[in-house]
Amino acid sequence: MPTVLEEPPPNLSINAWTGADSDAEGALTAETKPWATREPPQSMQTLAARIPNPRDWKDPKIGWGLVMEHRPEFSAADNAALKGMPEAVRDLRKFRNGVVFGWSAEFGTDRLLRYLADNTTVDVPISDVVRGTADNALPRYILILGGPTKIPWLVQYTLNLCAAVGRLDLDEAGLQNYVSAVVNDWAETSPDVSKCVLWSVNRGGTDITALMKSTVASPLFDALRADEQIGANAQFLTDADATHARLRDALSNSTPGLIVTTSHGRTGPLNDPAAMRRDLGLLVDRANATLPCADLLNAWQPNGAIWYAHACCSAGSDTGSVFAGLFGTSALARTLDGIGKLGAQSAPLPLALLGAKKPLRAFIGHVEPTFDWTLAGADMKQALTASIISALYDNLFEENPMTVGAAFADYFLQVGNLFNQQSNALLDLQNFKPGAERKALRCRLGALDRRSLVIHGDPAVALPKLPPLARPA
C-alpha cells in the first residue's frame, strides 16, 4: 500500500523525450516514505569546501590529479609514470604537473590509491583530508579518465562535493585532439568569448521546457545582455527559433565562447535499446527532432567553447535510476526504467564535441533527468537556479575567469545543503511535525537531481578573458 504524503504533490515532470507526449510526467505513487527518510550517505553529508585561489591549479596546495582505473598488473612506480597509457594522457599529466591515483570497486566512494614514484602507495580518503599534491593529499582538481563502466558516476558525484571534477571518456584519437588543444591553450581555435548562444525549447503550458526557459535560459540571457562587454553579442533562440537548423547557423556564424541549451533529451524509443544508446540525451527541438552529432560537426567546430546542456541524460546514463520505484506504473516510471536498463555510459554529444578536431573546452550536463520540482519552489513561482546562473555568467566571465570546475563549486554546495535539509526534516519527522515527510522527499529528490550534474572535460580549463571595452577617446 503506497504511503500517503501530507499534502500529496502533483504530477512531476522530467526533461526526457521518448517520442510520446505523455512520457514526461507521473505522480509519486510508490512507497515514498522509506525513500524520503533514507539517511544521506556519510560522504554526501559534507558540504563542499570553498576553494582558495581556485584558478591556480599549479599551486601545490591546490593541485591537479588524474584518477584512472587501478591496474594491479603494473607496479606503483609504473602506474605513477602512466606506463602503457596513451601518450596524450602522459602529456596532459605533465602539462598539469599532476599526480596519479587509481580506483577500484573495493575502494567504493571512500578512498583513492595514490601511486608514488618510489614504488609505494598511499590510501587517500575522499573526505576531510589534506588538500594539494602532497603524498597523502587530495588535489582540488580531479580528472577522471575513462567511462562510467570503469569508474562509476557515483565516484564523480562524491568527488564533486569536495573537488572540481571532470571526466575524459574519449578514444585515442579524441584524446589526442583534446589534449593537444589543452596544452597549446587552444592556439588553433578562435572562439569569440564575447559571443554567447542560448537555445531554449518552449512547448508552453505546464511542459517542463517552459519552466527551464523561465528559470535557466531567460535569466541567464538577461544577465549576459546587461553585460557591457557582451550585450548584443548574446543570442537567444527560443520558441519558433528553437530548431536545430537555427542552432547550427548561430554556432557556425558566431563561433561563441559559451553555449547554453535547455530542452528535452532524447530517451526513446523505449522498445529499441540500441537506438536509445545511439541517441541518448541528444537535444530535442521544437519539432521533436534530435540533433545528429555528425551534422552539427559538419557545419561547425567547437573551437574551445563551453557548453551547458540542461536536458535529460545529456551527459550520460547510469545502471538503474536513483528515482526508480517512486512513480508507480506511470509513463514517467517507464521512462526511468528504460533509461536505467541501458546501463552506465557517456552520452554521444559531449564525446563528439570534446573529441572533435577543434574540441570543446568542457561540456556540463546531467546523467539523470531534471524534475520540475527541483527547478522552482513549491508554488513553481520562485526559481531555484541561482547557482547555475552564477556559474555560467558571474564565474565564467569574471575579470579573471574561473576554471569550469571552480565555477560550479557553489552549485555542488547546494547538493550538500539539500542533503542537510533532508536530515533536518528527518528530525522534524521524529517530532511528528506536519509536512516533514513531504519536505524530506522534496529535499532528497532535489539533492539527487542536482547531484547528477557532471562535467565532461578537464575541470581546470577556463574561457579566455573578455576583450576590453572600446572607450571613446
Secondary structure by P-SEA (a helix, b strand, c coil): ccccccccccccccccccccccccccccccccccccccccccccccccccccccccccccccbbbbbccccccccaaaaaacccccaaaaaaaaaacbbbbbbcccccccbbbbbccccbbbbbbcccccccccccbbbcbbbbccccccccaaaaaaaaaccbbbbbbccaaaaaaaaaaaaaccccccccccbbbbbbbbcccccaaaaaaacccaaaaaaaaacccccccccccccccccaaaaaaaaaaccccbbbbbccccccccccaaaaaaccccccccccbbbbaaaaaacccccbbbbbbcccccccccccccccccccccaaaaaaaaaaaccccccaaaaaaaaccccccbbbbbcbbbbccccccccccccccaaaaaaacccccccccccccccaaaaaaaaaaaaaaaaaaaaaaaacccaaaaaaaaaaaaaaaaaaccccccccccccccccccccc
